[in-house]
Amino acid sequence: MTHFRYQNGELHAEAVPLSRIAERHGTPCYVYSRAALTGAYRAFDAAFAGTDHLVCYAVKANSTLAVLNLFARLGSGFDIVSGGEMQRVLAAGGDPRKVVFSGVGKSAEEMRQALSAGILCFNVESEGELLRLERVAAQAGRTATVSVRVNPDVDPRTHPYIATGLKQNKFGVPCRDAPGLYRKARELRHVSVAGIGCHIGSQLTEVAPFAAALDRVLELADRLQAEGIALGHVDVGGGLGIRYRDESPPAFDEYARVLTGRLGRRALKLVLEPGRALVGHAGILLTRVEYLKHGTEKNFAVVDAAMNDLMRPALYEAYHEVLAVSGGSGGGREYEIVGPVCESGDFLAHARTLALREGDLLAIMAAGAYGMSMSSNYNTRPRAAEVMVDGALAHLVRERETVSELMAREILLP
Ligand SMILES: *Cc1c(COP(=O)(O)O)cnc(C)c1O
């Protein structure tokens, strides 16, 4: 169910016309639907209802405090990849005992922070990390709970930049090295083994790679159990895709059925780290047409959002649907939707047929995941405002940045 719909020819977020948000808060502006976020979380969680599980929303997909706070209120845990994300989760009211910490490059300081917050688990990605964690935990007089992220060498059949579970990727520990690492972990005094996991990539549109990866991880888990290394959970990572164009990713229920089926009767809690699947369709990027340039080769609609606001098209040649906020009259021309940034890679969409006039509003759809969280200040562009709609109310949840904020930490030579 979509929460961004036309009513009387005008695109709305829930009950609020997008044009009203543009008037009040300006553009570019990210707009989220509270009902869409809540609905996605509840549906995902419900799909695993019969199984002991914990949903740890992957913060990097959208780390805006109001979004994290909403998930915290719904009982979600969190998957973090930095100390900064740890602080965001705490600031948003998240429960540190439901936090798992992923990532290949955890610093000693990040480990200290996470230990003192009392997180659920460190997803360890190398022997060096395990040994550093032991040292840091010893100094802090604490015990670090760990799970090894194995690299199952499974092809997720997604964009190469977001494939993470192939042996040529930097992520995880090769399956054949994992038992040795667990034996080592068992010897350490400030580390306690809790689980095993993987995360093979993002925007997966088939269920088979998830099943293949989980099979490899479970095979390892069984071997470890047989050696007397008891595990409490298996973390299947995130990566479930969404429909941007014509993909048909597995539904939550199908995904859950396949995973829980593989798990069988093992006494392992299932940890899930969905990011995109919970937030992708819950947000749009609202932008205004600045100029129309009708050329002999191509027509350009120059809009006020750019690659610094939404990087996915430039980075992955990702497709986002583009809708005219005022329904449009049909007809129109084929446009390249481009931003003001000085790069030819600065496009939001190619070859879209739209009837446009300067000043029109456009909605870049399905921009809730890896939109704002990947945005930058390139070209000294202040980052966009963010609004969360809840029924007939539109709440500003992040003010637009100002240029003086961007310059605030810079120092001229004497
Ligand atoms: C990015 C990431 C996720 C979330 O991926 P989605 O494709 O957004 O679901 C989960 N776990 C880890 C370790 C990640 O790096």
The ligand as a MOL file (V3000), in Angstrom:
LIG
                    3D

  0  0  0     0  0            999 V3000
M  V30 BEGIN CTAB
M  V30 COUNTS 15 15 0 0 0
M  V30 BEGIN ATOM
M  V30 1 C 23.7960 -2.0860 4.8070 0
M  V30 2 C 23.6670 -3.2240 5.7500 0
M  V30 3 C 22.4140 -3.7330 6.0770 0
M  V30 4 C 21.1290 -3.2360 5.4650 0
M  V30 5 O 21.0670 -3.4850 4.1040 0
M  V30 6 P 19.6810 -3.1980 3.3320 0
M  V30 7 O 19.9970 -3.5900 1.9350 0
M  V30 8 O 19.4120 -1.7460 3.4660 0
M  V30 9 O 18.6480 -4.0310 3.9610 0
M  V30 10 C 22.3500 -4.7460 7.0070 0
M  V30 11 N 23.4720 -5.2560 7.5860 0
M  V30 12 C 24.6980 -4.7830 7.2810 0
M  V30 13 C 25.8800 -5.3680 7.9440 0
M  V30 14 C 24.8460 -3.7670 6.3630 0
M  V30 15 O 26.0590 -3.3160 6.0610 0
M  V30 END ATOM
M  V30 BEGIN BOND
M  V30 1 1 1 2
M  V30 2 1 2 3
M  V30 3 2 2 14
M  V30 4 1 3 4
M  V30 5 2 3 10
M  V30 6 1 4 5
M  V30 7 1 5 6
M  V30 8 2 6 7
M  V30 9 1 6 8
M  V30 10 1 6 9
M  V30 11 1 10 11
M  V30 12 2 11 12
M  V30 13 1 12 13
M  V30 14 1 12 14
M  V30 15 1 14 15
M  V30 END BOND
M  V30 END CTAB
M  END
